[in-house]
């Protein structure tokens, strides 16, 4: 992995978290990060603005560069948090200079400068612009950045709708900057979380802005719901739980089961907890909610539950990179967490080579269900 970002005779060593699972060709910053840094380095008076906030700094490049300004870091990703913390340490930067906040934290202190990496999910961007309304005004400069191809007319419309006058820079290395000057007068209510009803059983499901399949049940989860494992008296992990519909269904169907909901998205975990509170509050004593990269935090617990089953609907991307390293770590971590004879139940697109990877890790792995698009695999420790 390329690890040295060098600009203006200054270098940062940067890695992605977890470093040992990343492809050697990936780097922990992009042209949009460089463009923001160059813009502010050439205008040092703006870089010294009070109350610096940095949104969606996936690997910490911007936070490390501007750490002396004591920024507030905001993201929905626990993996991004770990990346940023690791890179601060790698560059001998005191992490106490940075205030870390999740996407679920309310921040109302005034800010004069906001640096925002435009996220892949438009709904997350919209929620973040709404969140900014209470702490920005005519004194605030917002600089957003992304690949030029990711900045559409609709992106600029969102900035103008929620904050104020918006312009763009010329493209540079296929990246572009967005400049927004808030009026301080626009106040809009958030359309999030969104709500919809599942079919059987009928749950009202709450979905914060960055939850996968926020508007309807995704087809992989729908297929998994038809083939949930027998869970009488068992402890399960809903790994990559999203809005928690799989674990919620287990708790409804098996009144003596326990479920640990795990996700790296703060909004996903909040959605899962809200959905338990709304639909099955009596089951809350049988639940845990854990923010984690795969099962890192679960496996690091000195005292942890015995786990009989892990349910898993793995993602195949990290930020904008297509990858299977997350699925591989999920499978490996599941094996460590399971009791002997425990089951890992995985749903995935049929074209993915999950069977090969599962058979390398487990005593036995077989396809237990399939349809035109998805397969479900059961692996036994």
N, C-alpha and C positions, 0 to 999 in steps of 0.2 A: 504494500500500500504506500503510495506517495505520502510523505508525512511532513514536509516542510513548506509552509506558506511564507514566501519572502516578498515583501513590499517595502519601499521607502527605507531600505537598508535595515530592516527589522525582520526577524524570522520567528515563526511560531512552529512548534512541533505539534501536529494534530493527527489524531487517530479516531476511528469510529469504534463505538462500543457495541458488542464485545469485540475487542481487537482481534483475537485469535480466530474468529469465525468470518472475518471479512475477506472479500476478494482482493488480491494484491493490486489490482488496477484501480480500485476505488480510492478516492481521497475524501477528506473530511471537511471540505469546503467546495464552493463552486464560483463561477464567474460573477454571480450576483453578490456574493459576499465581497469579492474583490472590488466590485464596482462601488458598493457602499463605502468601503474603507478608503478607496481612492478619492471619492467625492468629499468625504469629511476631512481627510488629510490635507486636501488642498484648500479647505475652509475651516481652519482650526478653531475659529471663534464659535462656529456652530457645534462642533464636537464637544465644547465645554458647557453646553446648555444644561440646565438643572433638571434633575429627575429623569435621567435617561432610562427608557424602557426598551427592551429587546424581545420581540416576539418570534417564536418558531425558529430559534437558532439551533438547528437540529444536532450539530456536533460541537457547538461552542466557539466557532471561529470568531464571530463578532464579539461575543462576551469576553473572550481572552484578549482581543485587540483593544477593547475599550474598558477594560476592567478598572483602570484608574479613575474613571468617571463614576464608579460605584453604581453600576446599572441594576435595574430590576429585570430579571429574566423570567419570561412567561412562556409556558408550552403545555400542550396536552399530553406530552410523551415522557414516560419515565425513562425510556432508552435515551432520549435526548438529554434528560437531566444527568444521567450517568455519564454520557459522552462529555458533556460540558464540565462536570466535576473532574473527570479523569484528565481532560486537557488543561484545565487550570493547574492541577497538580503537576502534570508533565512539564509545564512551562514555569514552575515555581511561582505561581500567582496565588496569593492568599484568597481562598474562596470566601472569606469573611467580607471581602469587598463587594460581593454579589448577593443580592436578595433574590432567593429562588421562590417562585410562585407557580402554582398549577393553573390550568384553565378554569378551575372551579373556584378559585379565590377571587374575592371582590377587592378591587384596588381603586381607590378614589383620590389618592394624593395627586396633586397637579404635576404635569410633565411638560417640559419645553421641547423635548426631542424623543421621537419614537422611531425605532428601526424595526421594520416588519418584513420578514421573509414570507412571501405570499404562499399559503399552504395549498396542498393538493385539493383539499376539500373546500369548496366554495362556501358551504354552510359554516365551517369553522371561521373562515375569514369574515363572514357577515357577523357572526357572534362577537368576534374580537373588535370589529369596528363599533358595534353597539356598546360593548364594554368600555370603549375609550371615550364615549360621549361625556361621561361625568367628570373627566379629568383633563380634557384638552380645551383649548380656546385659541383666539387669534395669535397668542404668543407661542403656539406650538407648531413645530414643523414635523410632519410625518414623512419618512422616507421608506417606501416599500420597494421590494426587488424580487425578481424572478427571472426565469428564462423568458426571452421576448415572446416566444410562442405561447407562453402560459398567461400572458397579460392580454385579455380580450377587452372589447368595448364594454362588455357586461361587468368586468372587473372594475373598470373606472367608474361605471354607473353606481356600483355599491359604495365606493369611497365618497362620491358626491351626494348620494342619498343620505348617508349617515353622518358625514363629517363636514364636507365643504369642497371648495374649488380644487380640482385635481388636474394635474398635467403629467406628462411623461418626458423622459430623456430620450436621446438617440440610443439606438442599440449599440452595445459594445461587447464583443466576444459572445454574441448571441444572448446577452442579458440586457435588461432594461430597468430603469428606476422609475418609480411613481412618486410624485410629490403631491402632498395634500396639505392644504392650509385650512384647518378647521375654523368654522365660524363661531363655534361655541353656543349656537342657538338651536341646533337640530337635536331633537329628542324623540327617538323611536323606541317602541317596545319590541322586545325580542320575540320572534316567532318560535323560539326553541325553549324547552324541548318540544318536539312533535310527539303526537300520541296516535296510536292506532290499535286495533283489536286483533288478536290472534283468533284462530278459528276454533280449535278444539284441543284443550279447554279454552274458553274465551277469557283471555287476559287483556287488560288495558295496558299497553306497553309504552313507556316513556323513553324518549331517545334524545339525548343531548346532541349538539350540532355535529360533533365529530364521530358519532357512532356509525359503524359500518352497517349498511342496509337500514338507514335511519327512517326511511319512508314506508318500508314494508318488510315482511319476513323474507330473508334471503333464501334462495332456492336450495342451497346446501343445508342450511339449518332446517328447512322444511322437510327435506328428505331424512335428515337425522332424527327428527321428531317421530317419524314413522317407525324407527328402529332403535329406540332407546333400550339400553341393556337393563336386565332385571336388577333392581337395586335395593331389595328388602334389607333393611338393617345395615346398609353399607355407607361408607364415606367416599364421596366422589370429589374430583376437581373438575370444574368447568373452566378449561384452559383457553384463554383468549375469549372470555365470556361475552363480550359485546354487551348487549342489553340484558343478558342473563336468561334468555328464554329457555335454553336447554336445561340449566340448573333449576329454574323455576318449575318447569314441567316435571322434573324428577321429584322435587319436593312435594308437588301436588299429588303425584301418582303413588309415591311411597312415603307415607307419613312418619316412618322411622329412619329415613335416609338423612344423611348430612351432606352439605355441599359447600365446597370452598370455591368462591368465584375469584378468578385471577385474570388480570388484563394489564397491559402497559399503558392504556389510555385512562386518564383520570375521568374523562367524561363517560367512558364506557362503564367503569366501575360505579360511578355515581348513578348512572341509569339503572344498572342491575340492582343496586340497593333500593332505589326508589320503586322499582317494579316489585320487589319483594314486599316492601312496606305497603304498597297499594293493593296488591292482589292476594298476598298470603302472609299477612303480618304475624300470624301465629307460628310461622316457620322460621322467623328470624333467629330464635335461639339455636336453630340447627344450621346456621350459616356463618361463614367467615368471608371477608372481602379483603383481597390482598393486591396491592399494586406491585407489579414485578415485571422484569424482563424474563419471559418464559417462566420457569419455576425457580429462578435464582434465589429470591427472597424466601420462598417456602423451604428450599433445601438448606438455606443458611440458618434456619431457626434451630436453636439448641434443643427445644422440645417441639416436636411436630406430630400431627395426627397420623395414624396409620391410614393409608389410602388404598381402597380396593379397586377403584375405576377412575380413569382419566378420560374425559370427553374432549375432543379436540377438532376444531375446524380451522386449520392453519392458514395464515396469510401467506402470499407468495411475493410480497414486496416489502421493502423498508424505505420509507419516504418514496422517492421516485425510481428506486432501483428494483428490478425484478430479481428475486433471489429465493433459494430454497434453504438458506442457512437457518432461518427462523424455525421452519418446520423441523429441520434436523435437530436443532437444540430442544424443541418441544418434545420430540420423540425420546431423545436421550435423557432429558430431565424427568419425563414421565416414568421411564424405566427405573430411575433412581428412587422415585417417590413411591412406587407401587410395592405392595407386599408380594411375596412369591405366590404366583398364581393369579395375581391381579391383572386387570384388562386395560389396555389402551384402545379406545374406540375413535377412529379417525374418519372424517368425511373429506373427500377431495375430488377435484375434476378427474375424470377417467384417464386423461392423457398424462397426468403426473405419475412419476415412477415411485410412488410411495411404497408399493409392495416390496420392491428391491431393498429400499432403505430400511423398512421395518424388519425384514427377514434377517438383515445383518445384525440387528440389535436384539431381537427377541427370540425366545425358544421356538415360538410358532407364530405365524401371522397369516391370516386368510381373509379373503374377500367374503363379507357376510351379507352384503346386499348391493345391488347395482340398478341404475336406470340409464336412460340415454345419455345423461350428462355427468352423473356422479357415481362414485363407488364408496362404500363404507368398508373399512378394514378393521379387524379385531386382532390385536396382538397380545399374547399371553406371556407374562414374565415367568 
